[in-house]
Amino acid sequence: MATDKMMNRPNFTVHRRLLAVGAVLTGTGALLALVGTAIAGAALVTAGRGWVQQWETAPGELANRTVRQAREASRAGMDAWRSQAQNN
């Protein structure tokens, strides 16, 4: 009885040409999006490099200076904590 009901259902038909055209357009759109993203990324990298080259101090030197300042601040805090602990 179940097979009788299944045979009376209408067939699901897909227009293959439209499906193929949709797949091609989707692939083309994805490729164009990828190329656009690569071009935008290259433009941002180029702009970033130019911006960094305009700095008066090199990024490595800035990083070294910041690390040195952090170490000095840490030592000062540790010394202040130790002297406070000794006074109590």
Residue pairs with C-beta under 8 A, 6 or more apart in sequence:
52 59
55 62
57 65
